[in-house]
Amino acid sequence: MIARLSRLVLPGALSAALALAPDSAPGQFAAPGPARPQADIAPGPTLATASAATTDRIVARIEAGRDFCARIAQRAYAIDCLAAQLEGVARDMPGGDYRAAGQILTRAARDLRRIAEANADPALPRGRVRVADTISPRALTPVRRDALDRLAAQAATILQEAETALLRSTEGSARRMVHYQRIAAAIGSTKVLLRSA
């Protein structure tokens, strides 16, 4: 089981009072700053033919994002955390054979973010989260805890639709099929976070 260690990163005096994990957890509060990149994917405008190396990097980044979100102590942040992670993967995904996959991930990230923003918990702070030496790429919006199960089910449906769209988008392209299957499987693996939410 992955240890859930995290801290909310907020500016000013509030930050000291808003830890998302016990004081013994690694990490510290800091003012929001640039996100630390989680993987080595070239910025989006490049064109790429599907390759094992590029797909490996994309899958590794999705899995790293999943693992980061899994270590956040309060599950109310999981939906928007996944949205933020997928936004980054989609933004940095090369074009060419990966163009359709990038569009699908962009759509899924946007829909997850909308769930979080439409169901924000006013009792919890919005902010960047630090887990060990990694900071969330943007401020995360926690969802209402009283609606967490329903919202997690909606988010899981979005991820399932993305997974299905990835698999369907390779029809007619044997070259892309195995690569999109791997990306779809990585997206599917993120749904476990929502079951524990």
Rosetta constraint file for C-alpha pairs under 8 A:
AtomPair CA 2 CA 67 HARMONIC 7.95 0.50
AtomPair CA 2 CA 70 HARMONIC 7.10 0.50
AtomPair CA 2 CA 71 HARMONIC 6.43 0.50
AtomPair CA 3 CA 71 HARMONIC 5.98 0.50
AtomPair CA 4 CA 21 HARMONIC 7.64 0.50
AtomPair CA 4 CA 70 HARMONIC 6.84 0.50
AtomPair CA 4 CA 71 HARMONIC 3.92 0.50
AtomPair CA 4 CA 72 HARMONIC 5.41 0.50
AtomPair CA 4 CA 73 HARMONIC 4.90 0.50
AtomPair CA 5 CA 20 HARMONIC 7.87 0.50
AtomPair CA 5 CA 21 HARMONIC 5.81 0.50
AtomPair CA 5 CA 25 HARMONIC 5.57 0.50
AtomPair CA 5 CA 26 HARMONIC 6.92 0.50
AtomPair CA 5 CA 71 HARMONIC 5.40 0.50
AtomPair CA 5 CA 72 HARMONIC 5.86 0.50
AtomPair CA 5 CA 73 HARMONIC 5.78 0.50
AtomPair CA 5 CA 131 HARMONIC 5.94 0.50
AtomPair CA 5 CA 132 HARMONIC 7.27 0.50
AtomPair CA 6 CA 19 HARMONIC 7.59 0.50
AtomPair CA 6 CA 20 HARMONIC 5.74 0.50
AtomPair CA 6 CA 21 HARMONIC 5.47 0.50
AtomPair CA 6 CA 25 HARMONIC 6.88 0.50
AtomPair CA 6 CA 26 HARMONIC 7.44 0.50
AtomPair CA 6 CA 27 HARMONIC 6.86 0.50
AtomPair CA 6 CA 71 HARMONIC 6.61 0.50
AtomPair CA 6 CA 72 HARMONIC 5.09 0.50
AtomPair CA 6 CA 73 HARMONIC 5.83 0.50
AtomPair CA 6 CA 129 HARMONIC 6.57 0.50
AtomPair CA 6 CA 130 HARMONIC 5.52 0.50
AtomPair CA 6 CA 131 HARMONIC 4.45 0.50
AtomPair CA 6 CA 132 HARMONIC 7.07 0.50
AtomPair CA 7 CA 18 HARMONIC 7.75 0.50
AtomPair CA 7 CA 19 HARMONIC 4.99 0.50
AtomPair CA 7 CA 20 HARMONIC 4.89 0.50
AtomPair CA 7 CA 21 HARMONIC 6.05 0.50
AtomPair CA 7 CA 27 HARMONIC 6.48 0.50
AtomPair CA 7 CA 28 HARMONIC 6.45 0.50
AtomPair CA 7 CA 29 HARMONIC 6.59 0.50
AtomPair CA 7 CA 72 HARMONIC 7.84 0.50
AtomPair CA 7 CA 129 HARMONIC 5.50 0.50
AtomPair CA 7 CA 130 HARMONIC 5.09 0.50
AtomPair CA 7 CA 131 HARMONIC 6.48 0.50
AtomPair CA 8 CA 15 HARMONIC 7.13 0.50
AtomPair CA 8 CA 18 HARMONIC 6.47 0.50
AtomPair CA 8 CA 19 HARMONIC 5.69 0.50
AtomPair CA 8 CA 20 HARMONIC 5.95 0.50
AtomPair CA 8 CA 29 HARMONIC 6.57 0.50
AtomPair CA 8 CA 127 HARMONIC 6.09 0.50
AtomPair CA 8 CA 128 HARMONIC 5.74 0.50
AtomPair CA 8 CA 129 HARMONIC 4.31 0.50
AtomPair CA 8 CA 130 HARMONIC 6.14 0.50
AtomPair CA 9 CA 15 HARMONIC 6.44 0.50
AtomPair CA 9 CA 28 HARMONIC 7.68 0.50
AtomPair CA 9 CA 29 HARMONIC 4.84 0.50
AtomPair CA 9 CA 30 HARMONIC 5.34 0.50
AtomPair CA 9 CA 31 HARMONIC 6.25 0.50
AtomPair CA 9 CA 32 HARMONIC 6.49 0.50
AtomPair CA 9 CA 127 HARMONIC 5.77 0.50
AtomPair CA 9 CA 128 HARMONIC 4.71 0.50
AtomPair CA 9 CA 129 HARMONIC 5.21 0.50
AtomPair CA 9 CA 130 HARMONIC 6.36 0.50
AtomPair CA 10 CA 14 HARMONIC 6.89 0.50
AtomPair CA 10 CA 15 HARMONIC 4.91 0.50
AtomPair CA 10 CA 29 HARMONIC 6.71 0.50
AtomPair CA 10 CA 30 HARMONIC 6.42 0.50
AtomPair CA 10 CA 31 HARMONIC 5.60 0.50
AtomPair CA 10 CA 32 HARMONIC 6.58 0.50
AtomPair CA 10 CA 127 HARMONIC 5.68 0.50
AtomPair CA 10 CA 128 HARMONIC 6.66 0.50
AtomPair CA 11 CA 15 HARMONIC 6.22 0.50
AtomPair CA 11 CA 30 HARMONIC 6.70 0.50
AtomPair CA 11 CA 31 HARMONIC 4.55 0.50
AtomPair CA 11 CA 32 HARMONIC 6.78 0.50
AtomPair CA 12 CA 31 HARMONIC 7.49 0.50
AtomPair CA 13 CA 17 HARMONIC 7.80 0.50
AtomPair CA 14 CA 18 HARMONIC 6.54 0.50
AtomPair CA 15 CA 19 HARMONIC 7.27 0.50
AtomPair CA 15 CA 29 HARMONIC 6.18 0.50
AtomPair CA 15 CA 30 HARMONIC 7.85 0.50
AtomPair CA 16 CA 29 HARMONIC 7.08 0.50
AtomPair CA 18 CA 125 HARMONIC 7.79 0.50
AtomPair CA 19 CA 23 HARMONIC 7.54 0.50
AtomPair CA 20 CA 72 HARMONIC 7.53 0.50
AtomPair CA 20 CA 73 HARMONIC 5.73 0.50
AtomPair CA 20 CA 74 HARMONIC 6.41 0.50
AtomPair CA 21 CA 25 HARMONIC 6.30 0.50
AtomPair CA 21 CA 73 HARMONIC 5.74 0.50
AtomPair CA 26 CA 131 HARMONIC 7.39 0.50
AtomPair CA 26 CA 132 HARMONIC 5.43 0.50
AtomPair CA 27 CA 130 HARMONIC 6.27 0.50
AtomPair CA 27 CA 131 HARMONIC 6.19 0.50
AtomPair CA 27 CA 132 HARMONIC 5.01 0.50
AtomPair CA 27 CA 133 HARMONIC 6.66 0.50
AtomPair CA 28 CA 130 HARMONIC 7.12 0.50
AtomPair CA 29 CA 130 HARMONIC 7.51 0.50
AtomPair CA 32 CA 128 HARMONIC 6.53 0.50
AtomPair CA 34 CA 137 HARMONIC 7.34 0.50
AtomPair CA 35 CA 134 HARMONIC 7.95 0.50
AtomPair CA 35 CA 135 HARMONIC 6.02 0.50
AtomPair CA 35 CA 136 HARMONIC 6.46 0.50
AtomPair CA 35 CA 137 HARMONIC 4.60 0.50
AtomPair CA 35 CA 138 HARMONIC 7.20 0.50
AtomPair CA 36 CA 134 HARMONIC 6.43 0.50
AtomPair CA 36 CA 135 HARMONIC 6.54 0.50
AtomPair CA 36 CA 137 HARMONIC 7.21 0.50
AtomPair CA 38 CA 61 HARMONIC 6.51 0.50
AtomPair CA 38 CA 64 HARMONIC 7.10 0.50
AtomPair CA 38 CA 65 HARMONIC 7.80 0.50
AtomPair CA 39 CA 57 HARMONIC 6.96 0.50
AtomPair CA 39 CA 60 HARMONIC 7.42 0.50
AtomPair CA 39 CA 61 HARMONIC 5.53 0.50
AtomPair CA 40 CA 57 HARMONIC 6.72 0.50
AtomPair CA 41 CA 54 HARMONIC 7.68 0.50
AtomPair CA 41 CA 57 HARMONIC 6.45 0.50
AtomPair CA 41 CA 58 HARMONIC 7.07 0.50
AtomPair CA 41 CA 92 HARMONIC 6.09 0.50
AtomPair CA 41 CA 93 HARMONIC 6.71 0.50
AtomPair CA 41 CA 94 HARMONIC 7.87 0.50
AtomPair CA 42 CA 46 HARMONIC 7.24 0.50
AtomPair CA 42 CA 92 HARMONIC 6.05 0.50
AtomPair CA 42 CA 93 HARMONIC 6.99 0.50
AtomPair CA 42 CA 94 HARMONIC 6.68 0.50
AtomPair CA 43 CA 91 HARMONIC 7.10 0.50
AtomPair CA 43 CA 92 HARMONIC 4.30 0.50
AtomPair CA 43 CA 93 HARMONIC 6.42 0.50
AtomPair CA 43 CA 94 HARMONIC 6.52 0.50
AtomPair CA 44 CA 90 HARMONIC 7.80 0.50
AtomPair CA 44 CA 91 HARMONIC 5.80 0.50
AtomPair CA 44 CA 92 HARMONIC 4.40 0.50
AtomPair CA 44 CA 93 HARMONIC 4.75 0.50
AtomPair CA 44 CA 94 HARMONIC 4.36 0.50
AtomPair CA 44 CA 95 HARMONIC 6.18 0.50
AtomPair CA 45 CA 94 HARMONIC 6.00 0.50
AtomPair CA 45 CA 95 HARMONIC 6.01 0.50
AtomPair CA 46 CA 94 HARMONIC 5.07 0.50
AtomPair CA 46 CA 95 HARMONIC 5.69 0.50
AtomPair CA 46 CA 96 HARMONIC 7.66 0.50
AtomPair CA 47 CA 94 HARMONIC 5.58 0.50
AtomPair CA 47 CA 95 HARMONIC 4.42 0.50
AtomPair CA 47 CA 96 HARMONIC 4.42 0.50
AtomPair CA 47 CA 97 HARMONIC 7.56 0.50
AtomPair CA 48 CA 94 HARMONIC 5.97 0.50
AtomPair CA 48 CA 95 HARMONIC 5.95 0.50
AtomPair CA 48 CA 96 HARMONIC 4.87 0.50
AtomPair CA 48 CA 97 HARMONIC 6.03 0.50
AtomPair CA 48 CA 98 HARMONIC 7.02 0.50
AtomPair CA 49 CA 96 HARMONIC 6.04 0.50
AtomPair CA 49 CA 97 HARMONIC 5.25 0.50
AtomPair CA 49 CA 98 HARMONIC 7.67 0.50
AtomPair CA 50 CA 54 HARMONIC 6.99 0.50
AtomPair CA 50 CA 55 HARMONIC 7.15 0.50
AtomPair CA 50 CA 96 HARMONIC 7.98 0.50
AtomPair CA 50 CA 97 HARMONIC 5.47 0.50
AtomPair CA 50 CA 98 HARMONIC 6.84 0.50
AtomPair CA 50 CA 175 HARMONIC 7.07 0.50
AtomPair CA 50 CA 176 HARMONIC 6.03 0.50
AtomPair CA 50 CA 179 HARMONIC 6.78 0.50
AtomPair CA 51 CA 55 HARMONIC 6.12 0.50
AtomPair CA 51 CA 179 HARMONIC 7.46 0.50
AtomPair CA 52 CA 56 HARMONIC 5.88 0.50
AtomPair CA 52 CA 179 HARMONIC 7.29 0.50
AtomPair CA 53 CA 57 HARMONIC 6.40 0.50
AtomPair CA 54 CA 58 HARMONIC 6.34 0.50
AtomPair CA 55 CA 59 HARMONIC 6.03 0.50
AtomPair CA 55 CA 179 HARMONIC 6.00 0.50
AtomPair CA 55 CA 182 HARMONIC 7.57 0.50
AtomPair CA 55 CA 183 HARMONIC 7.29 0.50
AtomPair CA 56 CA 60 HARMONIC 5.95 0.50
AtomPair CA 57 CA 61 HARMONIC 6.12 0.50
AtomPair CA 58 CA 62 HARMONIC 6.35 0.50
AtomPair CA 58 CA 89 HARMONIC 7.03 0.50
AtomPair CA 58 CA 93 HARMONIC 7.43 0.50
AtomPair CA 58 CA 183 HARMONIC 7.26 0.50
AtomPair CA 59 CA 63 HARMONIC 6.15 0.50
AtomPair CA 59 CA 182 HARMONIC 7.08 0.50
AtomPair CA 59 CA 183 HARMONIC 5.76 0.50
AtomPair CA 59 CA 186 HARMONIC 5.94 0.50
AtomPair CA 60 CA 64 HARMONIC 5.98 0.50
AtomPair CA 61 CA 65 HARMONIC 6.11 0.50
AtomPair CA 61 CA 89 HARMONIC 6.83 0.50
AtomPair CA 62 CA 66 HARMONIC 6.19 0.50
AtomPair CA 62 CA 85 HARMONIC 7.24 0.50
AtomPair CA 62 CA 86 HARMONIC 7.04 0.50
AtomPair CA 62 CA 89 HARMONIC 6.97 0.50
AtomPair CA 62 CA 186 HARMONIC 6.37 0.50
AtomPair CA 62 CA 187 HARMONIC 7.03 0.50
AtomPair CA 63 CA 67 HARMONIC 6.12 0.50
AtomPair CA 63 CA 186 HARMONIC 6.49 0.50
AtomPair CA 63 CA 189 HARMONIC 7.89 0.50
AtomPair CA 63 CA 190 HARMONIC 7.69 0.50
AtomPair CA 64 CA 68 HARMONIC 6.08 0.50
AtomPair CA 65 CA 69 HARMONIC 6.20 0.50
AtomPair CA 65 CA 82 HARMONIC 7.06 0.50
AtomPair CA 65 CA 85 HARMONIC 5.35 0.50
AtomPair CA 65 CA 86 HARMONIC 7.73 0.50
AtomPair CA 66 CA 70 HARMONIC 6.12 0.50
AtomPair CA 66 CA 82 HARMONIC 6.87 0.50
AtomPair CA 66 CA 85 HARMONIC 7.80 0.50
AtomPair CA 66 CA 189 HARMONIC 7.97 0.50
AtomPair CA 66 CA 190 HARMONIC 5.63 0.50
AtomPair CA 66 CA 193 HARMONIC 7.65 0.50
AtomPair CA 67 CA 71 HARMONIC 6.48 0.50
AtomPair CA 68 CA 72 HARMONIC 7.01 0.50
AtomPair CA 68 CA 131 HARMONIC 6.95 0.50
AtomPair CA 69 CA 78 HARMONIC 5.91 0.50
AtomPair CA 69 CA 81 HARMONIC 5.81 0.50
AtomPair CA 69 CA 82 HARMONIC 6.66 0.50
AtomPair CA 69 CA 193 HARMONIC 7.75 0.50
AtomPair CA 70 CA 78 HARMONIC 7.44 0.50
AtomPair CA 70 CA 193 HARMONIC 6.24 0.50
AtomPair CA 71 CA 131 HARMONIC 6.89 0.50
AtomPair CA 72 CA 77 HARMONIC 7.40 0.50
AtomPair CA 72 CA 78 HARMONIC 7.49 0.50
AtomPair CA 72 CA 129 HARMONIC 7.73 0.50
AtomPair CA 72 CA 131 HARMONIC 6.95 0.50
AtomPair CA 74 CA 78 HARMONIC 7.79 0.50
AtomPair CA 75 CA 196 HARMONIC 7.88 0.50
AtomPair CA 75 CA 197 HARMONIC 5.14 0.50
AtomPair CA 76 CA 142 HARMONIC 4.80 0.50
AtomPair CA 76 CA 143 HARMONIC 5.08 0.50
AtomPair CA 76 CA 144 HARMONIC 6.80 0.50
AtomPair CA 76 CA 145 HARMONIC 6.12 0.50
AtomPair CA 76 CA 148 HARMONIC 6.85 0.50
AtomPair CA 76 CA 197 HARMONIC 7.17 0.50
AtomPair CA 77 CA 81 HARMONIC 5.94 0.50
AtomPair CA 77 CA 140 HARMONIC 6.48 0.50
AtomPair CA 77 CA 141 HARMONIC 6.30 0.50
AtomPair CA 77 CA 142 HARMONIC 4.39 0.50
AtomPair CA 77 CA 143 HARMONIC 6.58 0.50
AtomPair CA 78 CA 82 HARMONIC 6.16 0.50
AtomPair CA 78 CA 142 HARMONIC 7.70 0.50
AtomPair CA 78 CA 193 HARMONIC 7.03 0.50
AtomPair CA 78 CA 194 HARMONIC 7.23 0.50
AtomPair CA 78 CA 197 HARMONIC 7.24 0.50
AtomPair CA 79 CA 83 HARMONIC 6.36 0.50
AtomPair CA 79 CA 112 HARMONIC 6.29 0.50
AtomPair CA 79 CA 113 HARMONIC 7.37 0.50
AtomPair CA 79 CA 115 HARMONIC 7.85 0.50
AtomPair CA 79 CA 116 HARMONIC 6.49 0.50
AtomPair CA 79 CA 142 HARMONIC 7.87 0.50
AtomPair CA 79 CA 143 HARMONIC 7.74 0.50
AtomPair CA 79 CA 152 HARMONIC 7.12 0.50
AtomPair CA 79 CA 155 HARMONIC 6.82 0.50
AtomPair CA 79 CA 194 HARMONIC 7.44 0.50
AtomPair CA 80 CA 84 HARMONIC 6.10 0.50
AtomPair CA 80 CA 112 HARMONIC 6.40 0.50
AtomPair CA 80 CA 113 HARMONIC 5.46 0.50
AtomPair CA 80 CA 116 HARMONIC 5.71 0.50
AtomPair CA 80 CA 140 HARMONIC 5.74 0.50
AtomPair CA 80 CA 141 HARMONIC 5.97 0.50
AtomPair CA 80 CA 142 HARMONIC 7.02 0.50
AtomPair CA 81 CA 85 HARMONIC 6.21 0.50
AtomPair CA 81 CA 136 HARMONIC 7.46 0.50
AtomPair CA 81 CA 140 HARMONIC 6.23 0.50
AtomPair CA 82 CA 86 HARMONIC 6.08 0.50
AtomPair CA 82 CA 109 HARMONIC 7.38 0.50
AtomPair CA 82 CA 112 HARMONIC 7.55 0.50
AtomPair CA 82 CA 190 HARMONIC 7.85 0.50
AtomPair CA 83 CA 87 HARMONIC 6.04 0.50
AtomPair CA 83 CA 108 HARMONIC 7.48 0.50
AtomPair CA 83 CA 109 HARMONIC 4.31 0.50
AtomPair CA 83 CA 110 HARMONIC 6.85 0.50
AtomPair CA 83 CA 111 HARMONIC 7.97 0.50
AtomPair CA 83 CA 112 HARMONIC 5.35 0.50
AtomPair CA 83 CA 113 HARMONIC 5.48 0.50
AtomPair CA 84 CA 88 HARMONIC 6.43 0.50
AtomPair CA 84 CA 109 HARMONIC 6.90 0.50
AtomPair CA 84 CA 113 HARMONIC 7.70 0.50
AtomPair CA 84 CA 136 HARMONIC 7.59 0.50
AtomPair CA 84 CA 137 HARMONIC 6.54 0.50
AtomPair CA 84 CA 138 HARMONIC 6.82 0.50
AtomPair CA 84 CA 140 HARMONIC 7.74 0.50
AtomPair CA 85 CA 89 HARMONIC 6.43 0.50
AtomPair CA 85 CA 137 HARMONIC 7.36 0.50
AtomPair CA 86 CA 90 HARMONIC 5.98 0.50
AtomPair CA 86 CA 105 HARMONIC 6.20 0.50
AtomPair CA 86 CA 106 HARMONIC 7.10 0.50
AtomPair CA 86 CA 108 HARMONIC 7.73 0.50
AtomPair CA 86 CA 109 HARMONIC 5.49 0.50
AtomPair CA 87 CA 91 HARMONIC 5.97 0.50
AtomPair CA 87 CA 105 HARMONIC 7.19 0.50
AtomPair CA 87 CA 106 HARMONIC 5.97 0.50
AtomPair CA 87 CA 109 HARMONIC 5.53 0.50
AtomPair CA 87 CA 110 HARMONIC 7.68 0.50
AtomPair CA 88 CA 92 HARMONIC 6.16 0.50
AtomPair CA 88 CA 137 HARMONIC 7.72 0.50
AtomPair CA 89 CA 93 HARMONIC 5.94 0.50
AtomPair CA 89 CA 102 HARMONIC 7.85 0.50
AtomPair CA 89 CA 105 HARMONIC 7.74 0.50
AtomPair CA 90 CA 101 HARMONIC 7.87 0.50
AtomPair CA 90 CA 102 HARMONIC 4.70 0.50
AtomPair CA 90 CA 103 HARMONIC 7.13 0.50
AtomPair CA 90 CA 105 HARMONIC 5.54 0.50
AtomPair CA 90 CA 106 HARMONIC 5.54 0.50
AtomPair CA 91 CA 102 HARMONIC 7.31 0.50
AtomPair CA 91 CA 106 HARMONIC 7.58 0.50
AtomPair CA 93 CA 98 HARMONIC 6.91 0.50
AtomPair CA 93 CA 99 HARMONIC 7.66 0.50
AtomPair CA 93 CA 102 HARMONIC 5.95 0.50
AtomPair CA 94 CA 98 HARMONIC 5.97 0.50
AtomPair CA 94 CA 99 HARMONIC 6.78 0.50
AtomPair CA 94 CA 102 HARMONIC 7.81 0.50
AtomPair CA 95 CA 99 HARMONIC 4.34 0.50
AtomPair CA 95 CA 102 HARMONIC 7.69 0.50
AtomPair CA 97 CA 176 HARMONIC 6.67 0.50
AtomPair CA 98 CA 102 HARMONIC 6.19 0.50
AtomPair CA 99 CA 103 HARMONIC 6.37 0.50
AtomPair CA 100 CA 104 HARMONIC 6.26 0.50
AtomPair CA 100 CA 166 HARMONIC 7.88 0.50
AtomPair CA 100 CA 169 HARMONIC 7.15 0.50
AtomPair CA 101 CA 105 HARMONIC 6.21 0.50
AtomPair CA 101 CA 166 HARMONIC 6.23 0.50
AtomPair CA 101 CA 180 HARMONIC 7.22 0.50
AtomPair CA 102 CA 106 HARMONIC 6.05 0.50
AtomPair CA 103 CA 107 HARMONIC 6.23 0.50
AtomPair CA 104 CA 108 HARMONIC 6.26 0.50
AtomPair CA 104 CA 162 HARMONIC 6.09 0.50
AtomPair CA 104 CA 165 HARMONIC 7.04 0.50
AtomPair CA 104 CA 166 HARMONIC 6.99 0.50
AtomPair CA 105 CA 109 HARMONIC 6.02 0.50
AtomPair CA 105 CA 162 HARMONIC 6.91 0.50
AtomPair CA 106 CA 110 HARMONIC 6.12 0.50
AtomPair CA 107 CA 111 HARMONIC 6.20 0.50
AtomPair CA 108 CA 112 HARMONIC 6.17 0.50
AtomPair CA 108 CA 158 HARMONIC 6.13 0.50
AtomPair CA 108 CA 159 HARMONIC 6.58 0.50
AtomPair CA 108 CA 162 HARMONIC 6.22 0.50
AtomPair CA 109 CA 113 HARMONIC 6.10 0.50
AtomPair CA 110 CA 114 HARMONIC 6.22 0.50
AtomPair CA 111 CA 115 HARMONIC 6.44 0.50
AtomPair CA 111 CA 158 HARMONIC 7.17 0.50
AtomPair CA 112 CA 116 HARMONIC 6.52 0.50
AtomPair CA 112 CA 155 HARMONIC 6.02 0.50
AtomPair CA 112 CA 158 HARMONIC 7.23 0.50
AtomPair CA 113 CA 117 HARMONIC 6.13 0.50
AtomPair CA 114 CA 118 HARMONIC 5.89 0.50
AtomPair CA 115 CA 119 HARMONIC 6.12 0.50
AtomPair CA 115 CA 151 HARMONIC 7.18 0.50
AtomPair CA 115 CA 155 HARMONIC 7.55 0.50
AtomPair CA 116 CA 120 HARMONIC 5.71 0.50
AtomPair CA 116 CA 141 HARMONIC 6.00 0.50
AtomPair CA 116 CA 142 HARMONIC 6.54 0.50
AtomPair CA 116 CA 143 HARMONIC 5.42 0.50
AtomPair CA 117 CA 141 HARMONIC 6.48 0.50
AtomPair CA 117 CA 143 HARMONIC 7.65 0.50
AtomPair CA 119 CA 143 HARMONIC 5.30 0.50
AtomPair CA 119 CA 144 HARMONIC 6.01 0.50
AtomPair CA 120 CA 141 HARMONIC 6.19 0.50
AtomPair CA 120 CA 142 HARMONIC 5.63 0.50
AtomPair CA 120 CA 143 HARMONIC 4.45 0.50
AtomPair CA 120 CA 144 HARMONIC 5.72 0.50
AtomPair CA 121 CA 141 HARMONIC 7.85 0.50
AtomPair CA 121 CA 142 HARMONIC 5.74 0.50
AtomPair CA 121 CA 143 HARMONIC 4.91 0.50
AtomPair CA 121 CA 144 HARMONIC 4.15 0.50
AtomPair CA 121 CA 145 HARMONIC 7.12 0.50
AtomPair CA 122 CA 144 HARMONIC 7.69 0.50
AtomPair CA 124 CA 142 HARMONIC 6.57 0.50
AtomPair CA 125 CA 141 HARMONIC 7.62 0.50
AtomPair CA 125 CA 142 HARMONIC 7.36 0.50
AtomPair CA 126 CA 139 HARMONIC 6.23 0.50
AtomPair CA 126 CA 140 HARMONIC 5.57 0.50
AtomPair CA 126 CA 141 HARMONIC 4.91 0.50
AtomPair CA 126 CA 142 HARMONIC 6.51 0.50
AtomPair CA 127 CA 138 HARMONIC 7.66 0.50
AtomPair CA 127 CA 139 HARMONIC 4.21 0.50
AtomPair CA 127 CA 140 HARMONIC 5.29 0.50
AtomPair CA 127 CA 141 HARMONIC 7.04 0.50
AtomPair CA 128 CA 135 HARMONIC 6.66 0.50
AtomPair CA 128 CA 136 HARMONIC 5.50 0.50
AtomPair CA 128 CA 137 HARMONIC 7.39 0.50
AtomPair CA 128 CA 138 HARMONIC 5.76 0.50
AtomPair CA 128 CA 139 HARMONIC 4.12 0.50
AtomPair CA 128 CA 140 HARMONIC 5.79 0.50
AtomPair CA 129 CA 135 HARMONIC 5.57 0.50
AtomPair CA 129 CA 136 HARMONIC 5.25 0.50
AtomPair CA 129 CA 139 HARMONIC 7.33 0.50
AtomPair CA 129 CA 140 HARMONIC 7.33 0.50
AtomPair CA 130 CA 134 HARMONIC 5.62 0.50
AtomPair CA 130 CA 135 HARMONIC 4.25 0.50
AtomPair CA 130 CA 136 HARMONIC 6.34 0.50
AtomPair CA 131 CA 135 HARMONIC 6.33 0.50
AtomPair CA 136 CA 140 HARMONIC 7.66 0.50
AtomPair CA 143 CA 147 HARMONIC 7.61 0.50
AtomPair CA 143 CA 148 HARMONIC 6.78 0.50
AtomPair CA 143 CA 151 HARMONIC 7.99 0.50
AtomPair CA 144 CA 148 HARMONIC 6.20 0.50
AtomPair CA 147 CA 151 HARMONIC 6.07 0.50
AtomPair CA 148 CA 152 HARMONIC 5.83 0.50
AtomPair CA 148 CA 197 HARMONIC 6.70 0.50
AtomPair CA 149 CA 153 HARMONIC 6.25 0.50
AtomPair CA 149 CA 197 HARMONIC 6.83 0.50
AtomPair CA 150 CA 154 HARMONIC 6.42 0.50
AtomPair CA 151 CA 155 HARMONIC 6.15 0.50
AtomPair CA 152 CA 156 HARMONIC 6.05 0.50
AtomPair CA 152 CA 194 HARMONIC 5.12 0.50
AtomPair CA 152 CA 195 HARMONIC 7.10 0.50
AtomPair CA 152 CA 197 HARMONIC 6.64 0.50
AtomPair CA 153 CA 157 HARMONIC 6.27 0.50
AtomPair CA 153 CA 194 HARMONIC 7.23 0.50
AtomPair CA 153 CA 195 HARMONIC 7.92 0.50
AtomPair CA 154 CA 158 HARMONIC 6.47 0.50
AtomPair CA 155 CA 159 HARMONIC 6.37 0.50
AtomPair CA 155 CA 194 HARMONIC 7.40 0.50
AtomPair CA 156 CA 160 HARMONIC 6.09 0.50
AtomPair CA 156 CA 191 HARMONIC 5.68 0.50
AtomPair CA 156 CA 194 HARMONIC 6.52 0.50
AtomPair CA 157 CA 161 HARMONIC 6.11 0.50
AtomPair CA 158 CA 162 HARMONIC 6.26 0.50
AtomPair CA 159 CA 163 HARMONIC 6.14 0.50
AtomPair CA 159 CA 187 HARMONIC 6.65 0.50
AtomPair CA 159 CA 188 HARMONIC 6.71 0.50
AtomPair CA 159 CA 190 HARMONIC 7.98 0.50
AtomPair CA 159 CA 191 HARMONIC 6.96 0.50
AtomPair CA 160 CA 164 HARMONIC 6.18 0.50
AtomPair CA 160 CA 188 HARMONIC 6.69 0.50
AtomPair CA 161 CA 165 HARMONIC 6.01 0.50
AtomPair CA 162 CA 166 HARMONIC 6.10 0.50
AtomPair CA 162 CA 184 HARMONIC 7.50 0.50
AtomPair CA 162 CA 187 HARMONIC 7.66 0.50
AtomPair CA 163 CA 167 HARMONIC 6.45 0.50
AtomPair CA 163 CA 184 HARMONIC 4.64 0.50
AtomPair CA 163 CA 185 HARMONIC 7.21 0.50
AtomPair CA 163 CA 187 HARMONIC 6.30 0.50
AtomPair CA 163 CA 188 HARMONIC 6.32 0.50
AtomPair CA 164 CA 168 HARMONIC 6.16 0.50
AtomPair CA 164 CA 184 HARMONIC 7.50 0.50
AtomPair CA 165 CA 169 HARMONIC 5.90 0.50
AtomPair CA 166 CA 170 HARMONIC 7.02 0.50
AtomPair CA 166 CA 180 HARMONIC 5.90 0.50
AtomPair CA 166 CA 181 HARMONIC 7.21 0.50
AtomPair CA 166 CA 183 HARMONIC 7.69 0.50
AtomPair CA 166 CA 184 HARMONIC 5.90 0.50
AtomPair CA 167 CA 171 HARMONIC 7.75 0.50
AtomPair CA 167 CA 177 HARMONIC 7.44 0.50
AtomPair CA 167 CA 180 HARMONIC 6.31 0.50
AtomPair CA 167 CA 181 HARMONIC 6.01 0.50
AtomPair CA 167 CA 184 HARMONIC 6.77 0.50
AtomPair CA 170 CA 174 HARMONIC 7.12 0.50
AtomPair CA 170 CA 176 HARMONIC 6.00 0.50
AtomPair CA 170 CA 177 HARMONIC 5.20 0.50
AtomPair CA 170 CA 180 HARMONIC 7.02 0.50
AtomPair CA 171 CA 177 HARMONIC 7.58 0.50
AtomPair CA 173 CA 177 HARMONIC 6.27 0.50
AtomPair CA 174 CA 178 HARMONIC 7.58 0.50
AtomPair CA 175 CA 179 HARMONIC 7.98 0.50
AtomPair CA 176 CA 180 HARMONIC 6.09 0.50
AtomPair CA 177 CA 181 HARMONIC 6.07 0.50
AtomPair CA 178 CA 182 HARMONIC 6.33 0.50
AtomPair CA 179 CA 183 HARMONIC 6.39 0.50
AtomPair CA 180 CA 184 HARMONIC 5.93 0.50
AtomPair CA 181 CA 185 HARMONIC 6.13 0.50
AtomPair CA 182 CA 186 HARMONIC 6.28 0.50
AtomPair CA 183 CA 187 HARMONIC 6.29 0.50
AtomPair CA 184 CA 188 HARMONIC 6.11 0.50
AtomPair CA 185 CA 189 HARMONIC 6.21 0.50
AtomPair CA 186 CA 190 HARMONIC 6.88 0.50
AtomPair CA 187 CA 191 HARMONIC 7.47 0.50
AtomPair CA 190 CA 194 HARMONIC 7.65 0.50
AtomPair CA 191 CA 195 HARMONIC 6.67 0.50
AtomPair CA 192 CA 196 HARMONIC 6.62 0.50
AtomPair CA 193 CA 197 HARMONIC 6.25 0.50
